[in-house]
Amino acid sequence: MITVSGISKSFKVAKRNSGLGSAMKSLFRREYEEVAALSEVSFTIKPGEIVGYIGPNGAGKSTTIKVMSGILVPDSGTCEIMGYTPWLDRVKYVRNIGVVFGQRSQLWWDVPVIDSFDLLRDIYDVPETEYRKNLKLLTETLDLGEIIRIPVRQLSLGQRMRCEIAASLLHGPAILFLDEPTIGLDAVSKIAVRQFIATINKEKGVTVILTTHDMSDIEALAQRILLIGKGRLLYDGELGAMRDKYANAEGGIAQGGSPIEDALVKMYKEFDIT
Ligand SMILES: Nc1ncnc2c1ncn2[C@@H]1O[C@H](COP(=O)(O)OP(=O)(O)OP(=O)(O)O)[C@@H](O)[C@H]1O
């Protein structure tokens, strides 16, 4: 259902040297360099899977999610998701996906959450009965209650995140891209979000691609992981196999780390992506 094949993406960024002289020079003549965010990334994901997409800072995770959600056009490679090429068939395609970027909001800041929801209903052209049904279910299961009457800027991070997740699912998508959905949440909210993701996957068969630095999110939800480092896909396999292999590898438990974090640190070391 998801086939990513040989995707590469580079960004052109202005070179910045330190010092006042260089800053002055760059006012007149900018020098640029290419950053290879993704290099020949390929994988497939089956319907109903929950896949953990992991890797260190700057590895290329968000760039991949942006390509798969049609926000970014890759320099080369192909991507076919439910029969669509995300960046070509964007209008039709987005009805099939939900996207949550933990660090960014898709809700309008100054209006009550429900107004944003209603606007999303219109954007996605969701039939009224389906919208009401989805809204009721999401409000109940994410415990939104009166929260949806409050403007987003007055919500706590955990409350906002639950609303973000609801917003991404109002149109009943088959695929959910989650980019750090539990960042900054307290333990109770984190567990609530995880349970919700597990439920929609089990009961509605929603396919989930989950990007996070929180390995307990991955342990709670994903059976399969994709590891990306320096823009290259380095591992595609069962979480259990990764844990068994690296937990028993040389190098002792990292101070303060859980066994799965320790396995990840060793894996990063082996692939030289720390
Ligand atoms: N719009 C952009 N312009 C220039 N460079 C970018 C842009 N977006 C990403 N990059 C660069 O591409 C690389 C991959 O970034 P990306 O955001 O995909 O990483 P990530 O794995 O999501 O990282 P993190 O875990 O820190 O969120 C980084 O070197 C980043 O600086």
The ligand as an ORCA input file, in Angstrom:
! r2SCAN-3c Opt
* xyz 0 1
  N      13.734     23.233      4.748
  C      14.986     22.863      4.922
  N      15.995     23.621      4.461
  C      17.292     23.254      4.610
  N      17.675     22.119      5.229
  C      16.719     21.321      5.713
  C      15.328     21.646      5.591
  N      14.600     20.652      6.174
  C      15.499     19.756      6.630
  N      16.768     20.143      6.354
  C      17.998     19.409      6.666
  O      17.817     18.064      6.235
  C      18.343     17.142      7.189
  C      17.255     16.190      7.662
  O      16.297     16.936      8.428
  P      14.990     16.283      9.055
  O      14.187     17.399      9.639
  O      14.339     15.411      8.060
  O      15.606     15.380     10.214
  P      14.898     14.576     11.391
  O      15.398     13.177     11.307
  O      13.433     14.774     11.347
  O      15.530     15.288     12.669
  P      14.986     15.573     14.155
  O      14.985     14.270     14.875
  O      16.033     16.506     14.688
  O      13.625     16.212     14.028
  C      18.973     17.996      8.289
  O      20.344     18.148      7.989
  C      18.255     19.320      8.169
  O      19.074     20.386      8.599
*
